[in-house]
Amino acid sequence: MREEEKNPNSIYIVDDLLQEIFLRLPLKSILKSKTLSKRWRSILESKKFVDRRMSLQKSQKILAAYNCDCGGPPRLLPESQLNGDEEIVYLHCDTKRPSMTCDGLVCIPEQDWINVLNPWTRQLRRFGYGIQPWSCAFPLENRTMGFGRDKVTGSYKVVKMEIGLRGHPVVECSVLDVETGEWWLLSTPPPYKVNAGRKSVSVNGSIYWLQNFGTGYKILALDLHKEEFHYVTVPETSVTQETEISNLENRLTVAITYTSPQWKLEIWSMDIVEEERWSKTYSIHLAGKGVPRENQRRWFTPVMVSKQEGLVFFDNHKRLFKHYPRTDKIRCLSSDTCVISPFLENLAPLRLSSTLLFPHPRTTSKCRLLSKGNEFKIIDLLLTTLVVVGSIWF
């Protein structure tokens, strides 16, 4: 019998009922509860509880990067610049470094290792590039990366493709399981060439990259469970170098910026069931609505659909906007925000052990993201939230 059942004065609560109670607690109480009992910790770190907790989220947040090189505390935006129900969470990291997100977890690749962190649980795990001792010899700009979740097993995976210098051949394509720390090579490489450094998007168990083949654009897709590559056709419209892909409400979207003959933004969404079926979900005219039209290259990326109505999007000049469909007005929420993605609460645990398979040089980073000890805890992960409406419970 369990200890609770042996003691006649104790009240034993079954796991299912405990889970229902924990689901209704604020985040701070959940994190404290994990330290009080091994049984409670097992419940709170189970995939079932993590997924249910994520599905019950009500508040909307945007994850943004704060540049460590600036020094000093992060600079908060004046509240007058943010109107609506959005909350911005700032991550203390180098804004020049590429970053990928999936369900609130953040993956930041560096030259010699990969960082995967969960800002909610304040845990970080660092991985070597593995497989081949010479893997770290490739410069970061010659790698194409992806980060997503296997929708069947629920495990988070990092995809790495080493790109050659001539003709863009894929020298190596490998996958890392974040939970086990194991690397393995994919048996089937991606078809044709792959453009180095392309942005990736994780949607519903697959990772997508927008690829230019010279004769036109296609989307390269990798099913994380089957570990098979295939191509997805783009919408029948003008896809250019300024086109951005993103995850909007768990759908793959293509955002196309037109500068002529009209200054507008079009967003196409792919059907959840039928992969290559596209529909135009937004067509926003930008002229005369406070969106600067400059001579420099310009593109926009959608972030999320506000629960108070409106589409939130940002441009490549660190400006954040919100479009109100009822009035067809656009408001600039921020003029200096390095938006990363929507920020979802995720309590998925990360083991605090390093898995560097080969010795890599330890460099001193300007970003105070990692501790100096053997366990890579986030002691200086600075999560500064700016709340426009409501109170901060996180």
Buried (B, 14 or more C-beta within 10 A) or exposed (E): EEEEEEEEEEEEEEBEEBBEEBEEBEBEEBBEBBEEEEEBBEBBBBEEBBBBBBEEEEBBBBBBBBBBEEEEEBEEBEEEBBEBBBBBBBBBBBBEBBBBBBBBBBBBBBBBBBBBBBBBBBBBBBBBBBBBEEBBEBEBEBBBBBBBBBEEBBBBBBBBBBBBEEEBEBBBBBBBBBBEBEBEEBEEBBEBBBBBEBBBBBBBBBBBBBBBEEEEBBBBBBBBBEBBBBBBEBBEBEBEEBBBBBBBEEBBBBBBBBBEEEBBBBBBBBEEEEBEEBEEBBEBBBEEBEBEEEEEEBBBBBBBBBEEBBBBBBBBEBBBBBBBEEEEEBBBBBEEBBBBBBBBBBBBBBEBEBBBBBEBEEEEEEBBBBBEEEEBEBEEBBBBEBBBEEEEEB
